Amino acid sequence: MGVILRQGAFHAIEFLVRSRARGALGVGRSFGDDTLAYFTERLDVARARGALTGALKRAKRNKAFENRRFIGLALDGTGAGRSRRSGCVWCCPQVQAAQGVVGHLHKLSALSVVGNALVLPVDVEPYGPGDCELAASQRLLERAVPQLGARFADYLVADGLYAAAPFLNRVGHLGLRAVVRLKANVPELLRAVEARFSGRPPDQVFEHGADRVEVWDAADFDPWEGLRWPTVRVIRYRQHKPDGTICEADWLTDFPTAEVGSRSLYALAKSRWQIENGVFNDGKNRYGLEHIHHHHEISLLITWLLICLALILERLYRLRFLHRGGRPLRSPVDLVRSLWLVLGAPQPADSS
């Protein structure tokens, strides 16, 4: 409840349960922020992750994603929780050439449901010194996809770091199509794409909101060594914005042309940014993902998972339940203010 109310520290939650709002929160007794710190060290991470996947599977059964043909998963890494000194095994030193170690940062990979208006986090996986984003993301994917179920999602979208043959093969083994950014880490394919698409008119031009989008699409590129795909499909889009800005990117996929057209594949590729805006930016700026509540590895992980759960509950309630009956959709901050007003309402005295 404290996370949904955007209380980004254990001390702020202590203030809540010591206030007159405690009765409306359903908390039987007050407690301190130290209690929360030690308590979160002892919580069961598997149970917290089970709550996340349970909520997501129930949302799908209740047709929360029915307005889109494909359900996607986005995978990406980020940093959160900076500190001057190392306080746990997940602290990664931040080094500057002139000054040496200037601080520490916690790094984690996150998986999120994307592709529609509901951007819902699935799970997170931390990685510390000696680990890397790709390894942490693969552990996360191996754990989360079977928990969600083989038919929960249709595709995985990710940045160019994940365009590695073993990773893409594993994505297919888990029953997902891949939509991954093509960059210089796959040089042979990138050169072939450049030779094919440069100087050639686009295969399709369409309007996307206020933008004009040009798309090149070819599905017969040769796979590189180790990739168990019969062919590789690549699209290039060039997005012209009203202010004159041009955004261009190449994406590789194993989606066949007969299953997903160029315009739809463009939308799937753009869904990669939903994890940035809907999970990382919101989580850090509004829900305390950047804050170190208690510098202990289990406490940190539990707090990140609770933030993810709060994001799921808030969005399902606000976007898929609260608007029923013809009422307009509320913004997240409007919902928070309404909850605060309800909690602050005077309680009748108990004369018994």
Sequence and secondary structure as in RCSB ss.txt:
>XXXX:A:sequence
MGVILRQGAFHAIEFLVRSRARGALGVGRSFGDDTLAYFTERLDVARARGALTGALKRAKRNKAFENRRFIGLAL
DGTGAGRSRRSGCVWCCPQVQAAQGVVGHLHKLSALSVVGNALVLPVDVEPYGPGDCELAASQRLLERAVPQLGA
RFADYLVADGLYAAAPFLNRVGHLGLRAVVRLKANVPELLRAVEARFSGRPPDQVFEHGADRVEVWDAADFDPWE
GLRWPTVRVIRYRQHKPDGTICEADWLTDFPTAEVGSRSLYALAKSRWQIENGVFNDGKNRYGLEHIHHHHEISL
LITWLLICLALILERLYRLRFLHRGGRPLRSPVDLVRSLWLVLGAPQPADSS
>XXXX:A:secstr
 TTTTT  SHHHHHHHHTSTTHHHHT  S   HHHHHHHHHTS HHHHHHHHHHHHHHHHHTTTTTT S  EEEE
EEEEEEEESS  STTEEEEEETTTEEEEEEEEEEEEEEESSS  EEEEEEEE TT  HHHHHHHHHHHHHHHH T
TS SEEEE GGG  HHHHHHHHHTT EEEEE  TTSHHHHHHHHHHHTTS  SEEEEETTEEEEEEEEEEE   T
T   S EEEEEEEEE TTS EEEEEEEE   TTTS HHHHHHHHHTTHHHIIIIIIHHHHHS TTS SSSSHHHH
HHHHHHHHHHHHHHHHHHHHTTTTTS     HHHHHHHHHHHHTS       
